[in-house]
Amino acid sequence: MRDGWLKSLDAERPVLIAGPTASGKSALALEVVSRQGGVVVNADALQVFENWRILTARPGRDEESVAPHLLYGHIAGDAEYSVGHWLRELQAILQGEARPVIVGGTGLYFTALTSGLALIPPTPPDIRARATAIVQQDGAKALLADLDAASAQRIDTRNPMRVQRAWEVLQTTGRGIAAWHDDTPPPLLPIEKAQPVLLDADRDWLGDRIDRRFDAMMADGALDEAQRNLDSGFDSSWPSAKAIGAPELIGYLKGDRCLKAAVADGKIATRQFAKRQRTWFRSKMTQWTTVVLP
């Protein structure tokens, strides 16, 4: 089915490739561009940060030499970067001459691209700091109690990031995030104008790939990368600190756990992340062509 999808592609229309971590999205995007031309464009919220190349499985320099890769590793690790930032950068790419092949595992990016994004004002630093302090002391549940009913019903209340975001929006604007979403403008790229494919896989097959890739990242220098982050003043509040495996490797370097436990915990965290991704994709991407791997 994968080869059939590749052969069916229109060389003019943008391509969207989504899927869970370690499913082979980047390799597929590079194959599309190698066959038909265009540019590979990142749609992964963690691969935008410059301080984690190995641990976020960003395309390497060999891949970058084969085809242009955009929106990878261009943001400082301590800088804020949101789906709104991504859409603004992507708009210029969509207006360019090269056909974009947009690939990544951040479902929210694709949903915002094809369904539209509410124009919510940015959160002031003091409100962000207050929210972070509450979460660190009492957990996200302390923020959940303050949300309006409509927002609390719509967001994923098990995801602390989503809860904090909704709380910040309410505190900043006086309106719930659900109300903002109801006023969403037209999408930048309607789904019918793109060629979307969703990679899916058997859980055990994907889990084995996750474990082998984590081992490969360790062999490629992920621990040295973590040490460089630590030496550069790494802080767990940085947006880039959410890189899967970062807390575990940083924890080892700080003496909180042994290396074997750090690697095992990193693999578990990656599997849990893949599960959350698959849940999002299956609920939000029903219009996408699904290719089951292997």
C-alpha positions, 0 to 999 in steps of 0.5 A: 500500500505504501508503494501504491500511495507513492505512485499515486502522488500528484507532483504539484500538490503539497504532501502531508506525512504524519505518524507516530515516532519511529514509524519512518516518516522522515525517510518517506518524506525524503523519498517523495522529494527525491522522486518528485522534487520539492522541499521537506518541511518539519511538522514536529514541535521538538525538532524545531529546537537547535539543541537536540538533534540526536535525541529528537531524531532530526534528519542528519546532515546526510539527509539534508545534503540530499534535499532541502530541509526547512524549519529544523533546528532553527529555534534556540532551546530556551525560546518559546515556539508555538503552533502559531509561530509554525504556521506563520513560517509555513505560510511563506513556504506554501507561497514559494515555488517548491512543493512542500512535503510536510512531515512530523508527529505533532498532530496539533500542527497538522490540525491547525494547518488543515482546519484553522487556528484560533488567533489567541493573543500570546500569554504574558510572561508573568501569567506563564510563570504563575501557571508553571509555579502552580503546576510544579507545586500542586500539579495541573489539576490545580489549574483544571478547577479554574477552567470554564466548563466548555473548555474543560470538556473539550481539552485533553485533561490528562495532558498537563500542557493542554490544561496549562495552555487553557488556563493561561488563555482564560487568565490572559483574555478572559475568554475560554479556549473553547470560545476562541476555537469556535471563532477559528478562521479558515485553514491555511491549507484545506485538507482537500488541497493536499495529499495527506497520509497517516502512517500506522503500525502494529504496537509491538512492531513500533515498540521494537523500532522505538527501542532499537532507535533509542539504542542507536541514538545513544550510540550516536552520542545522545548522552554527549548531547545531553551533557552539552545541554547541561553545560549550557545552562539547561533548565527543565522549564525550557520549551526544548526540555520536553524532548522525549528522553531528555529528562531521563538522560539529564537525570543520569548526568545529575546522578539521579539514576543509573545509565541503564535505568535512564535508557530503560525509562527513556524507551518507556517514555517514547512508547507512551508518547507514541501511544498518545500520538496514535490516539490523537491521529485516530481521532482527528485524522479520519480523512487522511489516507492510512498506510499500515506498516510494515 
